[in-house]
Amino acid sequence: MAPPLATVTTQFLDRPGLAPATVKSYELALMPLLKDYGRWPMELLDRPLLEEYLNSLHHLAYTTHHRHQAILQALFNFATQQGYLRTNPIAHLKRRQPDASKGEHRSDEIIRYLTSDQLDRLYQAVRSNSRLHAIVALLHRTGARISEVLSLNFDDVDLEHQRFQVIGKGNKQRWCFYSDDAATALHRYLKYERHPEHEALFTAQQRITQTVSRLSYRTLHQQWKTAIETIPQLSDARIHDLRHTFATERVGIIALEELRALMGHEKIQTTLRYQKVTSGQAEAAAKKALQTLLNE
């Protein structure tokens, strides 16, 4: 008999290469299922039961529901790869559709990115914090994931050529290239705030023990929230939006395959999502152009 769900889930979350933030996200998504079925052998969790469980998550927005289903799908794919199951019981299961009664609808605005005005306000807000300023600049200018930047060591960065190499999803390596303004922000952080005795690029020091360690996502997120909390235009801005901003700024300027390589996407379909964002950008540009013509 296959091991219980809780055991396989532990193995799934303990896989090497998962960022702490990813593990936490997976844990939160799988917790309701583990609470009800954690002791059940994997083979008893059949398709009807899992469909019933997913349908019970009616309180979730459909986009969040899609993420929960994707995580569940990944867990059972893992169980199949490990030989605990013959097949994934929810393979090819259709995703929940938007519920109009809840105000849900498909939109080409599903990707959240920062406008030029929001970026200006953000850079003003973080400029006094050299470490946060450098991280924001690198995320915005390279499109790297937060976990990829926080896992960098100082020796990983080619300061002369303004680039660094990361290991992204699927254990794939790729180069990230940053601009002169990001280089200036990084140089200021390295000169005045980084602790050179630690290998990490972005370091932190405990106030009481003075122990130096790698900057954690939790600490970064706290500083991010503090920096933007008094700026209404950034009230719902997320650190991850910088990666989306990088992509939307380049759609239509570089080839999709090149953007895919820079972003580290495994599938071109993921990159194609950013083309949908351009409709909103095009509308804003059209209105601006019309206003200019009317004023001439």
N, C-alpha and C positions, 0 to 999 in steps of 0.2 A: 504494500500500500504506500502511496505517496506521502511525504511528510506533510504536516499541517501547514495551513496558510501562513501562520505567524512565522514559522521557521523559514519558509521560502522567501517571505517578505524581508526578513532580516538579511538573508543572503543577497537579495536584490538590492537592498540599500547599502550593503557593505562593499559593493563592487568598487574597484579602484577607479579613480578618475572623476568621480562625482563630486561636484563642488558642495560645500556645506549647505549653502542656500538651496541647492537642488534637492539634497537629501531631506531638508526640513520641509520643503514644499511637498515632496512625495509622501512623507510621513503624515502630514496634515490631511492630504487627500485620501490616503488609505485607512486612516484611523477609524472611520465609521464602519467600514467593511471588516476590519480586524476585530472591532468590538463585538460584532455579531457572529463572525465566522472564523475567528483566529484559530480556534482549536480544530476546525474541520480539516480533514485530509483534502489536499488540492483536487483530487479526482472527483470529489463529491460536489464541487462547485461547477455545476453545468450551466449551459447557456440560459435556460429559462430563469434560473435563480439569479444569475448575474444581471440579466435584463430587468428583472423585478427590482433588484437593488438599485440599478441606475435610474429606473423610473421613479424610485422613491426620493431621489434627490431633486424633487421638483422646486425646492426653494432656491436652487442655484440658477444664476443667469445662464443662458444657453452657452455662452462662450466659456464660462467656468465649468459648466457641465461637460463640454467638449474636452477640456483639459483633464478632468477627472477620468473620463473614459479613456483618454490617451494613456494616462498613467497606468490604469488598470490593464489596458491592452499590453503595455510594455512589461508589466509584471508577469502576465500569463505567457507572453512570448519568451521571457526569461525561463519560466518553469518548463516550457516546451524544449528550449535549448539545453536545459540541464537534464532532460530525460525523465522528468517527473510526470509529464503529460504527453500523450501522443500528438494532440493538436491543441491549438488555442481555442477554447470554447466560444470566445466572442470575436473570432476572426471575421472581418468584413461586416461587423455590426454597424448599421447606419447610425449616424449621430442625431441627437435631438435637434429639431428645427425650432426657429424662433417662435415664441408665443405672442401673437399680436395683442392678446388681452392683457399681457404684462408690459406692453409698450416695447416689446423686443422686435427688432427688424434687422434685416441684413443692411449693411452700410459699407461704403468704401472708405469710411473713417475708422475702421477697426484698428488700424495701426496708429498709435499715439506718437506724435513727434512734436518737437518744439519749433515754434515760429521764430523768425528773426528777432522780433521784439522780445520774446521770452528768452532767447539766447543772450541777448544784450543784458537783460535784467539778471539772468543767472550768473553771467561772468562778473557783473558788478558785485553781486552778492557773495561770491566765493573768493574774490581777489585778495582779501585780507588774510585768507587761510591758504598758505602756499601749497600745502599738501592736497587739500581738497581742490584747489584751482588746477593743479597739475593733473589730478585724476579726471576731473571734468573735461579738461582739454584733450587728454589722451582718448577718453571714451568717445568724445564728439568727433575728433579728427581721424580716428582709426576704425571706428565701428566695432572695436573689440568688446567682448562680453565682460561684465564686471568681474566675474570669477577669474577670467584669463588675466586681467590687469593686476588683480590682487595677488595672484600666484606668481607673478614675475619676480625674479631675482635681479639684483643690480647688474650682474654680469650678462643677463639675457638681453640687455638693451645696447644697441649699436648707436651710441650718441653721435658719432661722426656722420653716419648716413641716415640718422633719424628714423630708426626702425627697430622692431623687436619681433621675435618669433614666439608664437603661442601654440599650445596643444589644445585644440578645440574638441567639439563633439566627434565621436567616432575615432578618437585618438589620432586625429589628423593634424599635422603641423601646417602652419601658414605664416606668412610675413604680414606684419601690420606696419604701415608707414604713417608718420605723423608730420604735421606742418611746422613752419617756423614759429608760429605763435605758441603752439604746444611745446616746442623745444625750449622756448624762453621760459614758460611756466615750469617746465620740468627742471631746468637749470636752477631756477630760483629755489625750488624745493630741495634739490640736492645740495645746494650751497648752505642753506640756512636751517633746514629742519630734519633731513634724513639722518638716522643714526648709522654711521659707517661700519660699526662693529657687527651689524647684523647683515645677513646675505640678502634679505628681502629688499625689493625696490622701495616699497612703501612700508615704513616701520611705525611702530607706536611704542610709547613708554608708559608703564604703570606709574601713577602718581605716588603711591605709597612705597612700593618696593623698588621703583626705578628700573624694573625689569623691561628690557627691550624685546619686542616680538613683532611678528608680521601683523600689519593692520588687518583687522577683521572686518567682515561685511557689516556686522552689527554696529561697530564704532563708526564706520563710514556712513551708514544710513542715518545714525543719530546726528552726525554733523551736517549731513545733507538737509535733514528736516529742520534743524536749527537755522541753517543759512537761508532757507526759503520761506520760513513760517510767517514772516511779516510782508510777503510779497503776494498780493492777491492773484496776480497773473500766473503764479507758479504753484497755486494751492494744491493742485492735483498732479503736479509733475513728478515723474519717477526717474530714478537714475537710469533705468533701462531705456527710457525714452531717448537718451543720447545716441544709442545704437540705431534706433529707428530714424533719428534725425540724420545721422550719417548716410543712411541708405537713401532716404527720400531726397536729400540734396544732390545725389548722384544719378538718380533715375533719369534717363534721357540724355545724360552727358557721357556716360561710359556704357559699354556693352553689358547686357545682363550677365553673361558668363563671367566677365571681369568682376562685376559687382558680387556675383555669387562666390567667387574665389576670395575676394576681400572680406566678405562676411563670414566665410566658413560654413556656408549652407551645404548640406548633403544633397538636397534636392532643389532643382531649379524652380519647382512650384513655390517653394518658400520665398525665393527672390521675387517671383512674379507678383506677390502680394503688394509689393511697393509701387507697382504700376497703377494700382487702383487709387492710391493716395493722390496721384497727380491730378485727378479730376477736381478735387477741392482746391488744389494749388492753381489749376488752370482758371477756375472760376474767379479766384481772387485777382489773378493777373489780368483777366479780361476786364473786370470792373475797374481796376486801376488804369488800364490803357484807355478805356472809354472815358473815364473822368479826365484824363490828360487831354484827350481829343476835344472834349467839350469845353475845356478851359483855354484852348488855343484861339 
